[in-house]
Amino acid sequence: MAQVFDFRTKLKKVQTGTGGKPTKPAFKLPMLSVATEKGKKFQLKCGVTGHPKPQLTWMCKGQKIAESETVKMYNDKQDPEMYILEVLKAEPDHAGEWTVEAANQVGKETMSAKVSIKKQSKPEIVEELTDQKVFKGSNLKLRVKSDGLPTPKAKWSRAGKEITERRGVDFLNNAGEGTYECIIYDVGESNDGEYQVELTNTAGSAVSKCKVTIQEALVKPSFDALKGKRPDWGKEFRLTTRVSGNPKPSVKWQKDGVDIKDGDNGVKITSDELTGKHELLIEDFGPEHVGDYKCVAESEAGTEATNFDAKPEKPAKKPTVDVPLQATKVLRGQTLRLVAKISGEPVPEILWTKNGKPLDVGPDVQSFFNFESGEVELIINNFEDKDVGSYEMNLTSRIGKDSSVAKVDITEPPKTKPNFDIPLSTVYDPAKKLLILKCKVSGYPKPSLVWAGPDGKELQPGPEVQFAEDPSDPEIKILNITNFTEGKEGEYSVTASSPAGTAKRSINISIKQTKQENTNRPQFVIPLKVDFDPLNGLIVLSCRVTGDPKPEVKWLKYNDKLESEGDYELTADEDGNHVLKISNVSSTHHGDYSCMATSNLGMAKQTCTLVLKEKPKVDMVERPVLEKGKPFALGFKVTGGENIKVRWMRNGQQLETGGDVELSQEGDLHRLRIAELNEANAGDYTIEASGEGGTVRSTISLSFSEGGSAERAVVLFKWNVAAIKDVSSQLQTAGFKPAGSKIVKVRVDMLQSQFGKDTALMGKLISMPDAPVFLACWEGTGVNDMLKKKVEEVAANAGSPFAEVVHASANAEQGKKEVGIWFKPYELSAWALPDVSL
């Protein structure tokens, strides 16, 4: 079959059509080169435009080609501007450069492409079949490798009878590598004999043979590792394994020791007897599915089992409203915040309703949920009469449901006389001859404003007078006067009126004075910026403000003033640098934050919006296998959040790829690999995921000692280097091995809970508060008995180095327990006594 190599590139678009101005021929698509085999069909195509319609001439190596029985020339039925030359049977003299010329009365254009004819060759065996001895009940795999063109076809046979692909027999062919495989599953006596593969193409054939002997053998059942991930509530849970053995084992599944059948409690069990694959599937994992799952394989050769503890990270819990919504009244035009705390596992779905109907979320209606604290928040901005009603938060999960209801009414604030929160101020732009007056007025009911000019008459909107509001704060009213000249100088005033009273502010404006005030009014010389430190859960907002007189600066959230308390810290310096630090960042800190600077010359304000994202999640999906001298791998899936940064650490120090450590990432899967595991690799390995929503860490402790399940003992020495060396020498001479050591300070309060019942030991410890103690772990059969004997001999031999032993494990069980109390896993490794003194 012809191979087409696409060298297509972007061409300039050519206008087409049958009418209009004559145009020179142009190729709208390139002609592609072709590689084919002798005797095969091939095509050359090109797209041509032009007016009048061009005439095409085809040439091979400069020689004109005419249409014949083996050469066809025609147009594509779907695209008349697509011209096709088709050669029905490729010959060696067709190889070379082909050219097409398109011509009309305006001009002509040519385009070329290459045609390659591959040479045929008969099959040649590169790797022969090999004789095999196969146990009954196992799988037979025959493999041969060859060259040849065209690609040979394989015909398999046994004892002269052709083998066809069917259930229990697979053919795997890889044309690129030239390999042919025949796999026969679950072989028996009938599969014994001579096998042959014949490889054939148009150039010839080749044969390879081998002999297969089927042997009887009892093979104890064995498993591939039982594969599965820790289940999540409400998600799919799957366990898979492969079982082999001779004779073929029978397989059953158990949960907590009780046999499971397909269909029991939503469990699906499938198996493939030919491949030995067995699978258990739960599509919707719930509390009833928690337990120890076991796959058991039995045959006359023996019984084997493999198990998996299916338990989600968090226990199941019905959705619960821990802190309910509270009925409230909201001032007209203000913001409603309904807050509750919930819990549940799996995390329940949250649905808000108002008066029994679903609440539509939009710019003025927002719902937030903090996964860490369980806090749910509903925010409705600019609360009006239409928002009054009964609000209900509904929680649902497959385990249950719960809800909380709160009635919300609107209330009128007390009448307050109009007040100028920001005094009347001016800005003058001499280049534009633009005068800007600003003020901010509060009061209830909302005051109406009347602006007046030097003549005392009310200003009306027109070509040179415009009224506006500040986009960042609609309560800030603006008067723009264009074409402002000396003739318009004088006293301007604004009067705020409401049923509660009247307030008036005036300002005498001269262009000269206003120019000076422009340079002194509050302004941001360094704009408001936001810095996020995900590792420390910190957000910093900062800016620099100037003005004369020195402006008063306030930090606002949703126009509510912030103070230095809780998670907020406000600082400022003499240079006008103002900083707002937000610690312990979570989704509760989302919102609009503003820095507002005011003085008697005016106001400046800058605002930013913090949108805090979901915290990342870190789940172990590849559990490590600990075996000295073998590779070690950790795999974690990092999901959720945005702009996630992941790093690995060992004992708190960041890791990079190098030496025997390799760090890699495939999508959301992050891996740490150690080429060859040994004592030097012991430690606490941590993966840390940081994003806009916060930081998450997961740690696994890796220890390596030769002890395994060997008997261990813990020994506490007073700090006496000579005695410690003497005791260590005696223990080593007796065949015991040191497995860990460190120096600690005695803290009676820390030891009381572990050794409080041992009055003799506590008496010794109390007598040496905060003294250094040498702590050692020894291992070997009988180590506890020897220590006990040596310590008891101290009464008869006060000069014994064992007199410096404060405590030693009494028996193997106590030694195992105390190793866990005193030592971290990575602290257990061979040690040499340091030559130090205190």
N, C-alpha and C positions, 0 to 999 in steps of 0.2 A: 504493500500500500504506500502511496506517495507520502513523503514527509514535507510539510510546508514550513518554511522558516519565515516568521513575520518580522520584517524590518520596517513596519509602518511608523510613520512620523506625522506630526501635526502639519497639515498643509493649509495654505491660505484659502479661504472660502472663495469659490468661483461662482459668479452669478450664472444661472442657467435659464433656458427659455427658448422658444421657437421663433419668437418675433423680436422686433427691436433692432438695435444697431448691430451690424456684423461684428463678430468677435473671433479672435484667434483661438485655435484649439488649445485646451488646457486639460491637464490630467488632474482629476479631483481625488484620485486614490493611487498610491504607488502600485506597481506590478511586483508581486512577490516571487522570490527565487524558489525553485522546486528541486527536491532530491527524491528520486524514485528508483525503481529496479527495472531491469530489462523485461520487456513484455507487459509491463503495467501501464495503465492509463494515467495521463497527467494533463493538467489544465494551466493556462496562463490567463490572468484576468487583468483588465484595466478599466477605469472609469474616465470617460472623456466628455468634455463639454465644448461647445462652440457653435457659432451661427454664421453661415449655414452649417448643417450637420457635417462633421468631418468624415473623410474617407480614410480607412485604416489599411496599412500595409504591414504584414508580418514578415520578419526576416530571422533566419538562423545563421549565425556566424557570417552575416553580411549577405547571405543568399535569400532571395525572396521566396516565400512559402506560399503555395497555392492550395486551395481547398481540394481534397481528394477523399478517397474512401477511408483513409486512415487519419486524415486531418480535417477537422470540422471547425467552422468559424460561425459564430452566431451572437445574438444579443440576449441578455438576461430578460426573461419575461416580466419580472417585477420591476426592473430598472433598465429602460431602453438605453441609457447612457453607459451601461456596463457591457463591455465587449469581451468575448471569451474565445480563446483558441484551444481546441481539445485534440490531443494526440492520443489515439485509441490504443497504440502499442508502441511503447518506448523502445528505441534502438540505440546502440552505442553512438552512432553519428548524430543523435539528437543532443548529445552533451555539448555544452558551451554557452555562449552568450546569445540570447534571443532579444530582438529589438522590435518594437512596434512604432510606426510613424503615423501620426494623425495630421491630416492636411485639409485645408479649405482655401477659398480665394483670399482670405486675410493672411494666412501664414501656416506654419506647421510646427509640430513639437514631436520629440521622440522620447522614449523611455525604454530601459533595458532591465533584464533579469537573467539570472543564471539557471541552467538546468544541469543537474548532476545525475549520472546513471551509475548506480552501485554495481560492483562486480559480484557475481554469484560464486558461492563456494559450498562444497558438500560438507555435511556434518563431520566434525572431528571430536572424538572423546578426549576431554581434558582431564577429568577425574572419573575413574571407573567405579562401577558398583563393587561393594566389598562383601565377602561372606560374613554371615551373622549367625549368632546363637541367641535365641530369644526365649524368655520364659513364657509359658502358657498363661494367657490372661493379660499380658502386657501389650504394648503397641510396637509395631514394626515400622521402621522408617528407612526407605530405600532412596538413595540420592545419587544423581549423576550430573556431570557438568560437561558442556560441549560448546563448540563454536560452529558457525555455519550461516550462510545467507542464501536465500531467505531464511528466517527463523525456523528451525526444524520443528516438526510435530513429533510428540512422543507416543509410542504405543507400548503399553506394559503387558506382560504375559507371565503366567506360571505354568510350567510343564506343557508349554505349547498352546495353552488356552488363554485368550485375551482377558485382561482384567479391566473392568469398566468402573467408572466412578459411581458410587452409590452410597447409601447409608452404611457407615462403617469403613468406607474407603474414600480417601481424599487424594486429589492430585493438586500439587502446588507447583506452578511454573513461574519462573522469574526470567522474562526475556532479556531484561537488562543485564543480569549476571550470567545468563545462560545455564541456569540450574533447573533440574526437573526432579520432583520428589513424589513418591508414592507412599502414603501413610495408611496402614491397615491397623485398625483398633481391635483390641481384645482378641489377639491371635489364638488359634487352637491347632490341633493336630492337622486339620485340613489345609493349613497355611504352610506346611512343611514342603520343601522342594526347591527346584531350580527356577530362578526368576530371570527375566530378560526385558530390556528396554530397547526398542528400535527407534532411532531418530532419523526422520526423513524430511527432505526438501526437494525442490525441483532439480538440484544439482547432484543428488545422490543420497546415500543413507549410511548409518553406522550402528553397531550393535554392542551392548555391554551386558554381561551376565554375572550372576552370583548365586551362591547356595545359601539357603536359609534353613536352619535347624531349630525346631520347636522343642524346648525342654520343659519337663515337668518340674515344678518347684513350689513349695509352700512359702509364701511371702506374707509376713505379718502385716496387717493393715497399717498404712501410714497416711499422714495428712500433709498437704501444704498448710502454711500458717493460716489460721482462721482470720479472714480479713473483715474488718468492720470499723466504723467510726463511732465515737461516743454519741449516743442518741440525743436528739433535741426534741422537746415536747412538740407534738403535733406534726413532726416532720417524718420523712421516710427513713426507715432503719433497715439495713441489709447486712447479712452475714453470708460469706461465700468461702468455700474450700474445695479442694480436690482430694479424692480418696483413691488409693491404689492398694493392691494386694493380690495374692493368689492362694486360694480361689477368690473371686471377686467378693468383697465384703458386703454385707447388708448394712444399711445406714439408717439411723434414726436420730431425731432431735429431741432434746429434753430441756425443760425449763424448771429450775430448782429441783432437779431429780425426777420430774414427772414427764412421761412421754408426751410429745406434741404431735398432733395430726394436722394435715393440711386443712385449712379452714377454721381451726380452733381459734376463737377470739381474735379474728382478723389476721391470722398468720397464714402466709402462703409459703408452701414448701415445694420446691422443684428440684429435679435431678436429671442428669444426662448420663445414662448407664454406659454409653460408649466412651465419653471423655472423662467420666468420674467426677464431674462437677456437681456440687450440691449447694443449694441456696435457700436461705430463710429470709422472707421479706415481710416487713410490717409497714404499711403505707402511712399509717397515722399513729405514731407512737404515743401511748398514754400511760397512766399510772399502773394499769393492769398488766402492762408489758414489762415492767421493771423486774429484773432477776438475773440469775446466772444461767446462760444458755450453753448447752453442751451438744456437740455432734459426736455420736458414738458409732464406730465401725466395728463389726463383728464378723469373724469367719473361723473356720477350724484351725487357722494358723494363729489366732489370738484375737484380743480385743484392745482397741485403742480409742482414746477420746481427746477432744480438744474443746476448750471452753472460752466464753467471752462474758464478762460482767457488764450487762447492759443497764447502765444507770446514768441518767443525765447529771450534769454538773450540779444543778440545783434541784432540790426536791420539789415535787408537784405541790402547788398551793392554789386553792380556789381564789378567783378574783375577789379582792376585799378592798373596801374603802376604809382606810385606816384613819384618815382625818377628813370628815365630810365637808361638803360645801356649806357655806353660811349665808343665810338670808341677808340681804344688804340693800341699802338705798344709795343711789348714785346721783350726784349733782348734775343737773342738766348740762350737756356739752362736755362733761368730763369723761374719764376713762373708767370702764368697769373691769375689775380684775377678780375673777372667781378662782380660788385656789383650793386644791384638795391633794391628799396623799393617798396613793394606792399601792397595792402589792399583788402579786400573783405570778405563778409559774406554770405554763408559759406566760409571757407578758401578754396581758389581755388587750383586745382591741378596744378603742375608746370612741364612742359616738356621742356627740352633743345634740340635744334637742331643745327646742323652745316651744312651750305649749303643745308638746307631743309631736311636733314636726321637726325633721332633721334641720340642723342649723348649717347654713351655707357659709363656708369659710372664704374670706376675701380680704382686701386691703385693710378694712376696718374691723374684721372679725378674724382673730388668729388663735390657734390652739397649740400649746407646747407641752412636751413631756420630757422629764429628766429621768433617764434610765437608771442613774445611780441613786438619786434620792427618792424616786417614785413620785415626784411632785408634778401634778397636772395643773395647767393654768389656761384659763380662757380670758382673752382680752378683747374688749369691744371699745373702740375709740369713738369719741363724739357721741356719747349716749343720749338718745332722744326718746320721745314718747313711744315711738314704734318699737323700741327695744325692750319695753317693760314686759315682764311675763315670768313664767315658771321655767327655769333652766334645769335640765337633767343631764347628768353624766352617766352613761351606760357602759359598763364593763362586761365583756363577754370573752370566753375561751371555751375550749372543748371540755374543760373541767367544771365550769359553772359560770355564774353571772352575779353581778352586784350593781348597785346604782346609788346615786345621791342626788337630791333635789334641793334647789334653793330658789326662793321667790325674790325677784329683784324689782324694786320700785324706783321711780324717779322722784327727786325732791328738788325744791327750789332753794338755792342758797339765800341767806339773809341779804336784804337790800344793803348795798354799800355805795357810798358816794363815789363818783368818778375820781380816780387817782392816777397821776402821771407816774407810772413805774419807771419809765425812761423819759427824762425831760426833753423838751423841744430842742433839737440840735440841727445844725446845718452843715452841708458839704457843698463847695462851689468848685465847678470845673471850668476854669477860664477859657480853655481851648474850645469847649463846646458851648460856652456861655450858659451853662446849666446849673441851676440852684436846686438842691435837694434838701427838703425839710423832713425830719423823722421824729416820731414820738410813739410811746406805747402807753395805752390807757387801760386800766382795769376798773371793774365796778359791776354791780348787778342791780337792776337789769343792765344789759350791755349798753354802754353809752353810745350816742351818736355824735359825730364830730362835725364842726363847722369851721372852715378855714376862712380867714379874713385878711385883706391886704392893707397897705398903708392908708388907704382912704376909709378903712373901717367897714367896707362892704364885703359881703360874702363872695368868696372866689367860686367861680363856676367852671366846670370842665370845658376845655376848648383846645384850639391848636397849640397854645402856649402854656396851658395848665392841665396837668394830668394827675389823677389820684390813683394810688396803687397800694399793694400790701407786700411785705417782705416774704419771699417764697419760703424761707426757713422758719418764719414765725408770723402767721397771718395777723397776730395781734399788734404787730408793728405797722403803723400807718405811714404812708409816704406821700409827700406833695412834691411833684416835679414842675419847675417853672423854667421853660426854655427861653432863649434869647434874653437872658437877664442882663440888664445894663444899669448904669448909674441912675437912669430915670425911674427905675423900679425899686430903688433902695427905700428903706423905711421900716416901720414896725409891722411885723406879721404876727398873727395870733391864731390859736386853735382853741375852740371851746368845746368841752365834752359835757353832754347833758343826758340826764336820765331822770325817771321819777324820783330817784334818791337824792338828786342834787346836781350841782353844776361846778365844773372846775375849768380854769382858763390859764393858758400859758402864752406869753408873748416873747418876741425876740426882735431886737433892732438889728437890721441887716445892712451892712455896707460891704461892698466888694472887697475893699482893702482889708477890713477886719476878718472877713470870712476866709480869705486866702491864708491868713496866718493861722486861723483855727483849724484849717484843713490839715496842717502839719502837726497839730497838737492833739487832735482827737484820737480816741482809742483805735488801734489797728494791730493786726497780726503780722509781725515781721517774720515769724516762722509759722507757717500754717499748721493747723491741727493735723497730727499724724498718729497712726496706730501701729504699735509694735507688739507681736505675739510671740511669747516664749512657751511653746507647748510642753517642753521638758519639765518646766517648773509650774505649769498651770497659771501663767501670769499674762495679763494684757496691760500695756502701758500706753496711755494717751498723753501727748505732750504738745506744747506750743509756746511761743514767746509773744508777749503783749507789751506795747509801749503806748505812751500818751502823757500829756501834761495838762492838767494835774494827773497824778497816777491813778489809773482806772481801778475800779472795784471789779474783781474777777470772781465769777461763780461757775461751778460745774453743775450741769443739769442732766437729768434722765427723764425723758418725756416731759420736759419743762418743769420737773420737780427738782428742787435744790438738793444736792448731795453734800454729805458731811463725811469727815474722816471717822468711819466706824465700820465694824464688820469686815467685809471683804474690800472695802473702799479705803484708799489712803490718798489724801490730797496734800501736795507740797508745793512751795513756791520759793523763789530766791529773789535777791535784790535786783537782779538783771531782768526781771520780768518773765523768767521761765516758770511755767506752770505745768504740773504733772498730776495725772490721775492714774493710780495703780489699782488694778482689779486682780485680786488673788483668788485661789481656789475656783478657777473659772469653770462654769457650767452653763447649761442652756438657760438658767434663770437670769443670767446677766445679759441676755440679748436685749436689743432696744436702741433707741436714738439717744446719743450722748452729745451734749453741746457745751462749749466754753463761751461764756458771755462776759464782755468787758464793757463797763459803763463809766461815764464821767459827765460833768455838766456840759461838755462839748458834744456828746453823742454816745453811740453804742456800736459795738462791733460783736459779731457772733459767728461762730463756725460750728458745724454739726457733722457727725458721722454716725453711721448705723452699724451696730455689731450684730451679725447673724452667726450664732454659735452652732456648730455642727455636732453630729452624733459622735460619741466617743468610739474609737476603734475597738475591735474584738480580736482576741488572739486565742486560737484553738489548736491543740496538738493533734495532728493528723497522721504523723509517722512516729511511732514510739520506738525508742532506741533499744538495740540489743547489745548488752554489755558482755564482751568477750575479749580478753587480753590478746593483743596481736592482730585483731580483726578490725575492719573498718567500723566506724561509729557514725550514725546519722540521726539528726533531729529534724523534724519537719513541722512547721507551724503555718496555719492558714490565717492570714490577717485580713479582716474584712471590716466594713463600716467606716464611717468618717470620711473626711476629705483631706487631700494634700498630706497623705500619710508618709512619715519617714520611719524606717526600721533600722535598728542597729542591734548587734550582738555584743554581749559582755561576758567576761569570765572573771569571777570574784570582783565585780565592779569595774574592771578595766575593759575598755572597748576593744573588740576583736576586728581584725582585718584579714583578708585572704593572704596566706603566706605560710611557708613551712609545710606542716602537715595539716593545716586548717584551711578549708575551702568554704566560702560563703556564696550562695547562689539564690536566684529568684526566678520562678516561672509563674507569671501572673501574680495571683495573691498567695502563692505558696513560697515560703522562705525556708531554706535548708542550711544547716550547718553540718559539715562532714569533717571527720578526723580520719586520716588515711590508715593509721595503725594505732590502736588504743594501748596506752600504758600508764604507769603511775604518774608520769609527768603531766598527764591530761586531767588529773583529778581537780575538781573545783565546782563552784556554782555557776552554771551557764544560764544566762538570762537573755530573752528576746524582749526588746522594748519597741513598742509602736506608738508614735506620737503624731497627732493630727490637730486640726482646728478644734476638735471636741475634747481633747485631753490626751493623757498618756496612760498606756496599759503595759504591764510587764508580766512575764511568766518565767519562772525559774525552775530548773531541774538540777539536783545535786548529783554529781558523778564521783564515785569513789572506786579505787582499785587497790586491793591488797590480795595477797595469795591466800588469805585466811578463809574466805568464803564462809562456810558454816563451821569453821574451826572454833574451838573453845577459846574464849578471851577473858582477860582480867584487867581491871583498872587499878593502878597503884598511885597513891598520893605520897610524895616525899616532902619533907622539909628541905629547904634549899641548902644542900650540902653536897657539893660537886663530887668530893671523894667518895662519899657513901653511895651516891647515885651510880657512879662508875663501877664501884665494887659490886653492888646488887645486880646491875645490868650484866656484868661479866659472869656472875654466877648463873643467872638465868639463861644466858646464851650458851654457856658450857653445858647446861642441862638439856639443851636442844630446843629451847623456846625462842620465839622470834619477836623482835620489836615491831609493832604495827602502827604506832602513832605516839606523838609526844607534844607537849606545850607547857609554857609557864603561865600560871594564873595567880591572881590575888584572892585570898580567902575573903569571902563575903558570907558571913553567918546567916544573914537574912535569906540569901539565895539558896543555901544548903539546908536550911531548917526543914523545908517541905520534903526533901529527899532522905535526910538522915536524922530527922528529929527524934525518932524512936531509939536511935543508937546513942545512949547517954554518954558512953565512953568516948565515942568519936566527937560528939558535940563538945565535950569538955576540952578535948585537945584543940578543936577549932576556935573555941571562944578564947582560949589562952594565947592565940596568935592572930589577932585581928589585922586584916590587910597585909599579912605577911606573904611573901612569894612562895608558891608551892609548885613543885615539878610534877606534872601529871603525865603518866605513861600508860600505854595500852600494850599488853603482851598477849601472844596467842600460841596455842599448842595444847595438845591433850595433856591434862593433869597440871596445868599451870596454876590453877586456883588452889589445888591441894598443896603444891610446893610452897606457895606464898603463905598459906595458912600455917603450915608447919614451921616455916622460918620465923614468922612473926611470933608464934607461941614460944619459940626457943629463946626469944629476947630476954625473958624473965631470968633464965639461967645464964645468959651471956650478954651482959649489959654493953659490952664492947662491939657487939655485932652491928654491921652496917644497917641491918634491918631495923635497928632501933630508931632510925630516921624515917621509917615508914609511918605516915600518919594514918593511912587507911589502905586496905587491899580488899578486893572482892572476895566474898566468903565462899562462893560456889559459881558454877558455870552459868546458871540462870541469872544470878545477880550481876555477874560480869557482863552478860549480854545487855542487861537493862542499863547498867552504868555507862557502857560505851555509848549508848544512844543519848544519855544525859549530857556527857562531857564533851563528846566529839561530833563535829560536823563530818559528813561523809568524805569530803575532800581532804580532811585532816588525817585520814587513815592511810598511811603509806610507810614504807620502810624509813627509818631515821637513824641518824648518828648523833651521839651526845655532843652538844656544843661545848666548846671550851670557853666558858664565860663565868664571870662572877659578879655579884651585885654588891 
